[in-house]
Amino acid sequence: IHLFVLLLLAIYPSFIQGQDSISTKQNFWNYMINPDSTHHFRTKIIPILYSSPETSFGFGAGLIFNWDFKNATAQTFSSRAQSSFIYTLNSQVNWKTSYAVFTNSNKFVFKGIFSYNLFPQFFYGVGNDLTKANRELFDYKQVYIDLNNRYRVFSGIYVGIDYFYKNLYDVSWALGDSSKFWNNPELYGTNGYKISGLGPGLTFDTRDNALYPNKGAYLNFSFLFFGSPIGSQYQYRSFRMNLRKYISINKQKRRVLGINLLGNFSWNQTVFNQIPALGNDEIMRGYYSGSFRGYSYIALQVEWRMQIWSFLGLAAWLGAGEVGNSVKEYTWDGIKPNVGIGIRLLYDKASGANLRLDQGFGENSNGFYLGIGEAF
């Protein structure tokens, strides 16, 4: 962790010297490493030292683009695209490209993820009381696409269509014929699958900034239908809601309280590793993703963010979550606690975007994360 911080500081001398002093006539290499934030198009190349409970340590490189469309209004969010390649000590390969494009006055919003993974990973099963004794290692390759398109119909209200595709193949279970998950009739897709889902989406967005919100709210609802008419091997439904509220305590010093409520639900033939999973780099940070799974998953987190210097900030959060076959199964004893702290390093002055380093703690678990932009 300390090594990664040193690497980041080594490539960010502009935060010490001041970004606005950079000449607009810099050569291409200087522009790629340290662009002037007043350019419409801003680029960063960063080395990545990565860690999460699922990957152990990994390393690679990332290319980050931030831009503002010419003549865009002051209310228009900065657009961004990023691509990264990571190889981990667990012999995992992860290539991911994502984008978020906001047209003038945020009239249209296009978001998407394209990813390829070669990813040995543990599967714990389904339930809210699982332990490491339940888990089995399985190896796979996968390609997935996640697209979200929105059109603003009223102030802050967007409607659109979401699409999700995943192809999981070359699946092998470490225990082979002794595996309790391989060919388990109660689980779908344990030998591989292709799924394709399409459905409506609704968003309410009054945030003042997409990458570092100081105030406002963000509510996103997505309902996906997976079925053979759209190329899916399995037939099921999924509903996801993501509710966020930001309260500005001191805008000048960037003191912000963020509140996030997540709900993820699925029905019918949900493939085994798409059953809602507790834990990732956005919410319930510190839990191995999928250490608890259920067809009904709800989690809540509250995060305090504060800027220390122009390029350095801190964050701390409290959270809780639970999974089950339905909300009716939830119990007070089944709630999983979550707490964590993080460091924020400003990498794009114009948009206020941060690199974040988070250390999360859960029930008998912990994990370190690197991300681009806030967790929520």
Beta strands, then each sheet from edge to edge (+ up, - down):
strand 1: 41-52
strand 2: 56-67
strand 3: 79-88
strand 4: 93-102
strand 5: 108-118
strand 6: 121-123
strand 7: 136-154
strand 8: 157-173
strand 9: 193-205
strand 10: 216-226
strand 11: 236-250
strand 12: 255-268
strand 13: 296-307
strand 14: 312-324
strand 15: 336-348
strand 16: 353-362
strand 17: 365-372
sheet 1: 1+ 2- 3+ 4- 5+ 7- 6+
sheet 2: 1+ 2- 3+ 4- 5+ 7- 8+ 9- 10+ 11- 12+ 13- 14+ 15- 16+ 17-
end
